[in-house]
């Protein structure tokens, strides 16, 4: 189901109804502050959240803000679905680390860093959950 909303406040109001228990944000939403605010409103709700495309790129300059909003959810479902280009913008340090070569390793590090499930898309799509670091 698709339902347009006008801004973060209207999205928060829409998601306040617990029957609306999942939201996907990003494709075609535009890159910038408005999309970032909508993503933060979704993450502040109890709905499961999937962030893709423009929603991911909107946090390229503020990945810590995204990780912080995810951490406040205390384990509620969040899935990030970047392709390689979106991944390189959102997880610059991981992407540019010369010691991290494997796609699965990159996805695992991104999942641990963000606190979300990371589905790194491509011909060889990989999925990683935010497991705790080994002791």
C-alpha positions in Angstrom: 0.0 0.0 0.0 1.2 3.4 -0.8 0.1 6.6 1.0 1.7 10.0 0.5 2.3 12.1 3.6 3.2 15.7 3.7 6.3 15.9 5.9 7.7 14.3 9.1 4.9 15.4 11.4 2.2 13.9 9.2 4.2 10.7 8.9 4.5 10.5 12.6 0.8 11.0 13.0 0.1 8.3 10.4 2.4 5.8 12.1 0.9 6.5 15.5 -1.9 4.1 14.5 -0.4 0.8 15.6 -2.2 -1.1 12.8 0.3 0.6 10.5 3.2 -1.6 11.5 5.7 -1.2 8.7 7.0 1.6 6.5 9.4 1.8 3.6 11.1 5.2 2.8 13.4 6.3 0.1 12.7 5.6 -3.5 11.8 8.8 -5.2 11.6 10.8 -2.0 14.5 13.2 -2.8 17.8 13.6 -1.0 17.9 16.1 1.8 16.7 17.3 5.1 13.0 16.6 4.5 13.7 12.9 3.8 16.0 12.7 6.7 13.3 14.1 9.0 10.8 11.6 7.6 13.2 8.8 8.2 13.8 10.0 11.8 10.0 10.2 12.4 9.6 6.6 11.1 12.4 5.4 13.3 10.8 7.1 16.3 7.6 5.1 15.7 7.0 1.5 16.7 6.7 0.4 13.0 9.3 -1.8 11.3 11.3 0.5 9.1 13.0 -0.2 5.7 15.2 2.6 4.4 16.4 2.6 0.8 17.6 4.9 -2.0 17.2 8.6 -1.1 16.5 7.9 2.6 20.0 6.3 2.8 21.7 9.0 0.8 20.1 11.7 2.9 22.2 10.4 5.9 25.5 10.4 3.9 26.8 13.4 5.8 25.2 12.3 9.1 25.6 8.5 9.5 25.9 8.9 13.3 22.5 10.5 13.4 21.0 7.5 11.6 22.8 5.1 14.0 21.6 7.0 17.0 18.0 7.0 15.8 18.3 3.2 15.2 19.8 2.6 18.7 16.9 4.4 20.4 14.6 1.7 18.9 16.0 -1.0 21.3 16.0 -3.8 18.8 12.8 -3.0 16.8 13.3 -4.0 13.2 15.2 -1.7 10.9 16.5 -2.8 7.5 18.9 -0.8 5.3 19.0 -1.8 1.6 21.8 0.0 -0.1 23.4 -0.9 -3.5 27.1 -0.4 -3.8 26.9 3.4 -4.5 24.5 4.1 -1.6 26.7 2.0 0.6 29.8 3.9 -0.4 28.1 7.2 0.6 26.6 6.1 3.9 29.4 3.9 5.1 32.4 5.8 3.7 34.9 4.5 6.3 34.0 0.9 5.8 33.8 1.2 2.0 37.3 2.9 1.8 39.0 0.7 4.4 41.8 -1.1 2.5 41.7 -4.0 5.0 38.0 -4.8 4.3 37.7 -6.6 0.9 34.8 -9.0 1.0 31.2 -7.8 0.4 29.9 -9.9 3.3 32.5 -8.4 5.6 31.5 -4.9 4.6 27.8 -5.7 5.2 28.6 -7.2 8.6 30.6 -4.2 9.7 27.8 -1.8 8.5 25.2 -3.8 10.4 27.3 -3.7 13.5 28.0 0.1 13.1 24.4 1.0 12.3 22.5 -1.4 14.5 20.3 -2.4 11.5 20.0 -5.4 9.2 22.0 -4.5 6.1 21.0 -5.9 2.8 23.8 -5.0 0.4 22.3 -5.3 -3.1 24.0 -6.5 -6.2 24.5 -9.5 -8.4 25.7 -11.2 -5.2 23.4 -9.7 -2.6 24.4 -10.3 1.0 22.5 -9.8 4.2 24.0 -9.1 7.6 22.4 -8.7 11.0 23.8 -6.4 13.8 25.4 -9.1 15.9 27.5 -8.1 18.9 31.3 -8.1 18.3 33.1 -11.3 19.2 34.7 -11.3 22.6 
